[in-house]
Amino acid sequence: MTPPTPTQAADLYPVADQTRSFLATPPPGQVIGGTEVRGSGPVVVDQDPGRAQPLAEIASASPEDVDHAVRSARAAFDDGRWSGIDADDRERLMHSIADHLERDREVFTDLESLDTGKPREQAEEDVNEAISVIRYFAGWATKAEGSVIPAPSRLLAYTTREPLGVCAAITPWNYPLPILTYKLAPALAMGNTVVAKPSELAPLSTLALARLALEAGLPDGVFNVVTGAGATGSALAGHLDLDKVAFTGSTATGRLVMEAASASPTRVSLELGGKSAHIVFADADMNAAVGSVMDGIWTNAGQVCIAGSRLLVEHSVHDDFVELLVSRTRELKLGHGLSQGVDIGPLISAGQKGRVLDHIGAARTDGARAVIGGTEPDMPGHFVEPTVFVNVPPGSVVVQEEVFGPVLAVSSFKDEDEAVRLANSTQYGLAAGLWTSDLGRAHRVGRGLRAGTVWVNTYGIFHPTLPFGGVRGSGFGRELGSDAVHHYSETKTTVLDPSP
Ligand code: NAD
């Protein structure tokens, strides 16, 4: 990684002194066996999307580097330096990582905001979430119990939870730090070792966390990082010596990951894209619902897997609801994530902005009408104005495809059956939101929704205790909660005959 130029955003916006030093003497790009090394693959330029300027240049991991990282993780697993220590020592070390992250919260917030473009307040929430996820799973190290089995009485039979071995964690750019911890923390708690591959578009917080974990006392080789684009991810997912591949990203890449991982009998979990519906009934608290719909689609400029990118409003309140939504959206401020008072940051890259603008164009071709937005503002960085479409035909691309940008498609419905039918009418099944004051209706409609999570009279609540994941085109497997403990460990049955 080469040092940044003096015109970096870090020089233009208020950031911590340590952030400045991190960017001035950045990590070389790979963390393998406890050592930071330069990759031998192609150099990737990591951008500050708020200014469309280079932030760092990172030499990617080659397939040989990936193999080196997996071998380091395997050696660290096999010699028991992590899986073989007492569970309360693993718990203590994970809390030490969380303590260090708390100490460096400001630096991680700066880095996450600079690298992804998201407003600083949102980046700070991400860092806080990462800390609580690490602490939650630290606790599981000493609490994942087995059981005694009522086998024939002359035998003693019991189960224990065993680590899997080496886990690959391939992550996207929209929530680099929290999504890494969704995989890393349960893996570490259960005694596994990890090779993580962050997105080439936002790798800084992952590299910083690997450095921090070593400082906190995590043994060498337990948490390795390789960086680079699809070729690095593909080399990792297809490595023959993995015990699990945990992937978060697009549905299209998820298929490739599954295919690559099938080269060996490896467990795979896929957290994929979404096209989540936010359903508002006429009996809902309109003010609260509008706020929730706005958070659901404008947070992180709509680049959220659970973005409530389809709004379904009961016919009788459709026009009033849209009017309120549009007037409150007009008040939002676009800008660089580190500038003051910004509500919506840029998209991650020129490519992402192009894809979002293409979807906007296609929605117009399909007959949809933009009641706000629909254009790119005249400012540096990869910005697109928050856009609300009405009169959207059910088959339109903005209804069926994940846009991953600040674009909301609004439709109306007549009754519960139609709301459920429209909500379930895409290939995805990640999440849904439901606003009503009728508990019976919430229960009926909620049961009909095909989604991994249904939020009622709220939206987008994440917590380490709440299992999260999708169905259908949104993937399978669950992260967070006790489900994750089971996904990063395996049941071992021991049968003992005391008097053979
Ligand atoms: P992406 O699929 O392009 O990339 C995700 C990761 O996979 C990156 O690290 C990338 O470098 C890597 N990759 C690319 N090609 C690969 C290959 N052939 N083999 C292995 N790895 C490869 O996704 P993205 O653009 O980074 O992120 C946006 C997508 O992620 C959206 O679809 C979003 O919905 C999804 N997402 C899902 C969740 C969830 O929990 N369900 C959370 C966040 C994001």
Residues whose N, C-alpha, C, O or C-beta is under 5 A from the ligand:
A	BS01	NAD	I170 T171 P172 W173 K197 P198 S199 E200 G228 A229 G230 G233 S234 A237 T248 G249 S250 T251 T253 L256 V257 E271 L272 G273 G274 V304 C305 S474
